[in-house]
Amino acid sequence: MPGTSRARANNQRVLSVIMGGGAGTRLYPLTRERSKPAVPLAGKYRLVDIPISNCLNSGLRRVYVLTQFNSASLHRHIAQSYLLDHFGGGFVQILAAEQTPTTQSWYQGTADAVRKNLQHLLSHDFDHVLILSGDQLYRMDFRLLIEQHVDTGADLTVATLAIGREAAPALGIMQLGQGNRVARFVEKPQDPQLLDSLCLEAAAAAALGLATGGRERFLASMGIYVFRRQVLLDLLDNTLTDFGKHIIPGAIDSHRVHAFVFDGYWEDIGTIRSFFEANLDTTRELPQFDFFNMAAPIFTHPRFLPASKINGAQIDHAVISDGCIINPSRISHSLIGIRSIVGAGSTLHRVVSFGGDYYESDASIREAAARGWPRIGIGENTHISNAIIDKNARIGSHVVISPQGKPENFDHDLYCIRDGIVVIPKNGVIPDGTRL
């Protein structure tokens, strides 16, 4: 990621804050036992690896991650993954929700989370604060964002992305004035007439270097903000709880709020469907997000696993992670997570498997068999399509798993269906011969 010397110097005066405290209810049951940023991604990563890696690749080495719900696995992952040089002054550190003499409540929103951690942030010397979401898939050089923020003299800069009308009601939509200054900001506009008034005009799109292809385009907030230090303190000197709903719309008239226009791939992993499709996209020959880009690599926990073993399987457009054992089977348009075991004769089509946290011992396999459980992994002659298999799931032999003929959303003791995708929960057990 290239950057100017001025931008690099400014980076030494930037503190990064990643919002990792959301409950992630729309990703349930993947968030039943973990926070949303801790959900596995692309076979061997977790969602939180994306913003942390973007920070490190941009030369930002002072990073706080704010956590709250189901945070144990997220804390463990960050502690094991991001051990920065003690002599360089960098860190990736957890700030967990806590009770203090001045507050007894949980985080009430993104702004409230930052407000309740100001005592920790202000112990550092910085000029600007970069605030990020912990559950988005994108690759951005934050040096360019910070350089524009400094050059324009902005009090607050909001990263924006051009989107279509169908996605606009779920995001904060902006209208720009002269010099990319934000003139209007509407959080999740539902009224069609209001949306019409926020539509990006063709001439404005051309001036921003955006190719619309004749389609309607709206500028949406990416949930990425840069604040000047004192401006952040001033805007949080109240009881307002959310940046998108309260802080930014209220700051437009009183402060210099600018937009940074990002023209690249960005996906808000907000639903089971968007999560499923984003993972399957990595199996394409030219995925929209390229994990093979070593100019800006995505970092994660080093596990030192053996290479995967393929015993005669037919594999078509699939990603096979480290430490897997794939017996003669058919795998197509699927993502196979770490330590996965796939039995002979099985067929997997459009499957996202998280794999396992460990390899079972012979004693563990015998103990499971005594309880009528299969071993961790996928058994023999099992057929799975359009499904997410969470960590450590035990799926037996001669099993059929498919959402075909079932409701879009459905709860069962053994599985859930969300957005037309079957989800086998973490540590789930599907006995031999089961047909879902």
C-alpha positions in Angstrom: 0.0 0.0 0.0 1.8 3.2 -1.1 1.6 6.3 1.0 3.2 9.7 1.1 5.8 10.6 3.7 3.4 13.1 5.2 0.7 10.4 5.6 3.2 8.1 7.2 4.2 10.7 9.7 0.6 11.4 10.6 0.0 7.7 11.2 2.3 7.9 14.2 -0.3 10.3 15.7 -3.3 8.0 15.0 -5.1 5.7 17.4 -7.3 2.9 15.9 -10.4 1.7 17.6 -12.3 -1.4 16.3 -15.9 -1.9 17.4 -16.2 -5.5 18.4 -19.0 -5.5 21.0 -22.1 -6.2 19.0 -24.3 -9.2 19.8 -24.6 -10.2 16.1 -28.2 -11.4 16.4 -28.6 -11.6 12.6 -25.7 -14.1 12.4 -27.3 -16.5 15.0 -26.6 -19.4 15.5 -23.0 -18.6 14.5 -22.9 -16.0 17.3 -24.5 -18.3 19.9 -21.2 -19.0 21.6 -18.9 -16.3 20.1 -19.0 -12.6 19.3 -19.6 -11.5 15.7 -16.0 -10.4 15.0 -14.8 -13.9 16.2 -16.9 -15.7 13.6 -14.6 -17.8 11.3 -14.0 -16.5 7.8 -12.6 -18.0 4.6 -11.4 -21.3 6.2 -8.7 -20.1 8.6 -9.4 -16.5 9.5 -11.8 -14.6 11.7 -13.8 -11.5 10.8 -11.8 -9.3 13.2 -8.6 -10.2 11.3 -9.8 -7.9 8.4 -9.8 -4.5 10.2 -6.7 -5.4 12.3 -4.8 -6.4 9.1 -5.9 -3.3 7.3 -4.5 -1.2 10.2 -1.1 -3.1 10.3 -0.8 -2.9 6.5 -1.4 0.9 6.7 1.3 1.4 9.3 -1.2 1.8 12.2 0.2 -0.2 15.1 -1.8 1.2 18.1 -5.1 -0.7 17.9 -7.8 -1.2 20.5 -10.6 -3.7 20.1 -13.8 -2.9 22.1 -15.6 -6.1 23.2 -18.7 -7.0 25.1 -20.9 -10.0 24.1 -19.5 -13.6 24.1 -16.0 -12.3 24.0 -13.9 -15.1 25.4 -12.9 -16.7 22.0 -12.3 -13.2 20.5 -10.0 -12.3 23.4 -8.1 -15.6 23.0 -7.7 -15.2 19.3 -6.3 -11.7 19.5 -4.0 -12.6 22.4 -2.6 -15.6 20.4 -2.4 -13.8 17.0 -1.1 -10.2 17.5 2.0 -10.1 19.6 3.7 -6.9 18.3 7.3 -5.9 19.0 7.6 -4.5 22.5 10.2 -2.1 21.4 8.2 -0.6 18.6 5.5 0.9 20.7 2.7 -0.9 18.9 -0.1 -3.1 20.3 -3.4 -4.8 19.5 -5.2 -4.7 22.8 -8.7 -5.7 24.1 -10.9 -3.1 26.0 -13.7 -5.2 27.5 -16.9 -3.6 28.7 -16.5 -3.0 32.4 -18.3 -1.5 35.4 -16.7 1.6 36.8 -17.5 4.1 39.6 -19.2 6.3 37.0 -21.0 3.8 34.9 -22.8 0.5 35.6 -24.3 -0.2 32.2 -23.3 -2.1 29.1 -22.4 -0.3 25.8 -25.6 1.3 24.5 -24.2 1.9 21.0 -21.0 2.7 19.1 -20.5 6.2 20.4 -21.3 5.1 24.0 -18.7 2.3 23.7 -16.0 4.8 22.8 -17.2 7.3 25.5 -16.9 4.7 28.2 -13.3 3.9 27.1 -12.1 7.5 26.8 -10.0 7.1 30.0 -8.0 4.4 28.3 -7.7 6.2 24.9 -6.6 9.5 26.5 -3.7 7.8 28.2 -2.0 7.9 24.7 -0.6 10.8 22.8 -2.5 11.1 19.5 -4.0 13.7 17.1 -6.7 11.6 15.3 -8.8 8.6 16.1 -9.7 6.0 13.4 -12.9 4.1 14.3 -13.7 0.9 12.5 -16.3 -1.9 12.5 -15.2 -5.4 13.4 -17.4 -7.3 11.0 -16.8 -6.0 7.4 -14.8 -7.6 4.5 -12.7 -5.1 2.6 -9.1 -4.0 1.9 -8.4 -0.3 2.4 -5.2 1.7 2.7 -6.1 3.9 5.7 -3.1 6.2 4.9 -5.0 7.6 2.0 -8.0 8.3 4.2 -5.9 9.9 6.9 -4.0 12.0 4.3 -7.2 13.4 2.9 -8.6 14.1 6.4 -5.5 16.1 7.3 -5.2 17.9 3.9 -8.8 19.1 3.9 -8.7 20.3 7.5 -11.7 18.1 8.3 -13.0 17.7 11.9 -14.5 14.3 11.0 -14.1 12.2 7.8 -16.5 9.4 6.9 -15.5 6.7 4.5 -18.2 6.2 1.9 -19.1 3.7 -0.9 -21.4 4.0 -3.9 -24.2 1.4 -3.6 -27.5 0.6 -5.4 -31.0 1.5 -4.2 -31.8 -2.0 -2.9 -29.0 -1.7 -0.3 -29.6 1.9 0.7 -32.4 1.5 3.3 -30.0 -0.6 5.5 -27.2 2.0 5.7 -26.5 5.6 6.4 -26.8 7.6 3.2 -25.0 10.9 2.5 -25.3 13.8 0.2 -22.2 15.8 -0.6 -21.6 19.5 -1.1 -18.6 21.4 -2.4 -15.2 19.8 -1.7 -16.7 16.5 -0.6 -18.2 18.1 2.5 -21.2 16.2 3.8 -24.3 18.3 3.4 -26.9 15.7 4.6 -26.7 12.3 6.4 -29.7 10.1 6.8 -29.5 6.8 8.8 -31.3 4.0 7.0 -33.8 6.0 4.9 -37.0 4.1 4.3 -39.2 6.7 2.4 -38.8 6.3 -1.4 -39.1 10.0 -1.9 -36.4 10.7 0.7 -34.2 8.2 -1.1 -34.8 9.9 -4.4 -33.6 13.2 -2.9 -30.3 11.5 -1.8 -29.6 9.8 -5.2 -26.1 10.7 -6.6 -26.4 12.7 -9.7 -24.4 11.6 -12.8 -22.3 14.7 -12.9 -21.4 14.4 -9.2 -20.5 10.7 -9.7 -18.3 11.6 -12.6 -16.6 14.3 -10.5 -15.9 11.7 -7.8 -14.4 9.2 -10.4 -17.3 6.8 -9.9 -18.6 4.8 -12.9 -22.4 4.3 -12.5 -23.1 2.5 -15.7 -26.4 4.4 -15.9 -27.6 3.0 -12.6 -28.9 4.8 -9.5 -26.1 5.3 -7.0 -26.2 6.4 -3.3 -23.2 7.2 -1.1 -23.3 5.0 2.0 -21.3 5.2 5.2 -19.0 2.3 5.6 -18.9 2.7 9.4 -15.3 4.0 9.1 -14.6 7.4 10.7 -11.6 9.6 11.4 -12.0 12.2 14.2 -9.7 14.9 15.3 -8.9 14.3 19.0 -10.6 17.3 20.5 -13.6 17.0 18.1 -14.2 13.5 19.3 -14.2 14.7 22.9 -16.5 17.5 22.2 -19.0 15.4 20.2 -19.1 12.7 23.0 -19.7 15.2 25.7 -23.4 14.2 26.0 -25.5 11.1 26.3 -26.0 10.3 22.6 -25.3 6.6 22.0 -24.6 6.0 18.2 -22.3 7.5 15.7 -24.5 6.8 12.6 -27.8 7.7 14.2 -26.9 10.6 16.4 -23.3 11.9 16.4 -22.6 12.3 12.7 -26.0 13.8 11.6 -25.7 16.3 14.5 -22.1 17.3 13.6 -22.8 18.3 10.0 -24.0 21.8 10.9 -21.4 22.5 13.6 -18.3 20.8 12.3 -16.4 20.2 9.0 -17.6 16.7 8.1 -16.1 15.4 4.9 -16.4 12.2 2.9 -13.7 9.9 1.7 -14.9 8.0 -1.4 -13.8 4.4 -1.5 -14.0 2.6 -4.9 -13.4 -1.1 -4.1 -15.0 -4.2 -2.7 -16.8 -3.9 0.6 -19.2 -6.3 2.2 -21.0 -5.7 5.5 -21.3 -9.3 7.0 -24.6 -8.6 8.5 -26.7 -11.7 7.7 -26.3 -15.4 7.3 -26.9 -15.0 3.5 -24.3 -12.2 3.1 -21.8 -14.2 5.2 -22.4 -17.4 3.2 -22.1 -15.8 -0.2 -18.9 -13.8 0.8 -17.3 -17.1 1.9 -18.3 -18.9 -1.3 -17.0 -16.0 -3.4 -13.5 -16.9 -2.3 -13.8 -20.2 -4.3 -14.2 -18.3 -7.6 -11.3 -18.1 -10.0 -11.3 -14.3 -9.5 -12.8 -13.6 -6.1 -13.9 -10.1 -5.2 -11.7 -10.2 -2.1 -8.3 -11.7 -2.8 -6.7 -13.4 0.1 -3.7 -14.1 -2.1 -2.7 -10.4 -2.3 0.6 -10.4 -0.5 1.0 -6.7 -0.9 -1.5 -6.3 1.9 -1.8 -9.8 3.5 -4.5 -10.8 6.0 -3.0 -11.9 9.3 -4.3 -14.5 11.7 -3.3 -16.9 14.4 -0.4 -19.2 13.2 -1.4 -22.8 13.9 1.5 -24.8 12.5 -0.8 -27.4 11.0 0.3 -30.1 8.5 -0.6 -29.7 4.9 -3.9 -31.1 3.8 -4.1 -34.7 2.5 -6.4 -35.4 -0.5 -7.1 -39.1 -1.0 -8.5 -39.2 -4.5 -11.3 -36.7 -4.1 -12.9 -34.8 -7.0 -12.6 -31.1 -6.2 -14.0 -28.3 -8.3 -13.7 -24.6 -7.3 -13.1 -25.1 -3.6 -10.8 -23.8 -0.9 -9.2 -26.4 1.3 -7.7 -25.1 4.5 -4.7 -26.4 6.5 -4.7 -29.8 8.2 -7.6 -31.4 6.4 -8.0 -35.1 5.4 -10.3 -35.4 2.4 -11.1 -39.0 1.4 -12.5 -40.0 -2.0 -15.5 -37.6 -2.3 -16.9 -34.8 -4.4 -16.5 -31.2 -3.3 -17.7 -28.3 -5.5 -18.0 -24.6 -4.8 -17.3 -25.1 -1.2 -14.9 -23.8 1.5 -13.4 -26.4 3.8 -12.1 -25.1 7.2 -9.0 -26.2 9.2 -8.8 -29.8 10.5 -11.8 -30.9 8.4 -12.3 -34.6 7.8 -14.5 -35.7 4.9 -15.5 -39.3 4.6 -15.4 -41.4 1.4 -18.4 -41.3 -0.9 -19.7 -37.9 0.4 -20.8 -35.0 -1.8 -20.5 -31.3 -0.7 -21.9 -28.6 -2.9 -22.0 -24.9 -1.8 -20.9 -25.8 1.7 -19.0 -23.5 4.2 -17.4 -25.8 6.8 -15.6 -24.2 9.7 -13.6 -27.4 10.5 -12.4 -28.3 14.0 -10.6 -26.7 16.9 -8.6 -30.0 17.5 -8.0 -33.5 16.3 -9.9 -36.2 18.2 -7.9 -38.9 19.9 -8.8 -42.6 19.5 -10.2 -42.5 23.1 -12.4 -39.5 22.2 -13.7 -41.3 19.1 -14.6 -44.4 21.1 -16.3 -42.4 23.8 -18.4 -40.6 21.2 -19.3 -43.9 19.6 -20.5 -45.3 23.0 -22.9 -42.3 23.1 -24.1 -43.0 19.6 -22.3 -40.0 18.2 -20.1 -40.0 15.0 -16.6 -38.6 15.1 -15.9 -34.9 14.5 -16.1 -34.2 10.8 -18.3 -35.5 7.9 -19.0 -39.2 7.6 -19.2 -41.5 4.6 -21.8 -41.3 1.8 -23.2 -38.0 3.2 -24.7 -35.4 0.9 -24.7 -31.7 2.0 -25.7 -28.7 -0.1 -26.3 -25.0 0.7 -25.2 -25.3 4.3 -22.8 -23.8 6.9 -21.1 -26.4 9.2 -19.8 -24.7 12.4 -16.8 -25.8 14.4 -16.5 -29.3 15.8 -19.7 -30.6 14.3 -20.2 -34.3 14.2 -22.0 -35.3 11.0 -22.6 -39.1 10.6 -22.6 -41.3 7.5 -25.5 -41.6 5.1 -26.8 -38.2 6.1 -28.6 -35.8 3.8 -28.5 -32.0 4.6 -30.3 -29.6 2.3 -32.7 -26.6 2.7 -34.8 -27.8 -0.3 -38.5 -27.9 0.5 -38.0 -26.2 3.9 -39.0 -22.7 5.1 -36.5 -19.8 4.6 -36.2 -19.5 8.4 -36.7 -22.4 10.7 -35.4 -23.7 14.1 -34.9 -27.3 15.0 -33.1 -29.1 17.8 -30.3 -30.3 15.4 -30.1 -27.3 13.0 -31.4 -23.9 12.0 -32.3 -22.4 8.6 -31.6 -18.8 8.1 -32.1 -17.0 4.8 -32.5 -20.4 3.1 -29.2 -21.7 4.4 -29.0 -24.7 6.7 -26.7 -24.0 9.7 -25.3 -26.8 11.8 -24.3 -25.2 15.1 -21.0 -25.4 16.9 -20.5 -28.9 18.5 -23.7 -30.0 16.7 -24.4 -33.8 16.4 -26.2 -35.2 13.3 -26.5 -39.0 13.8 -26.0 -41.6 11.1 -28.8 -41.9 8.5 -30.4 -38.5 9.4 -32.2 -36.7 6.5 -32.7 -33.0 7.2 
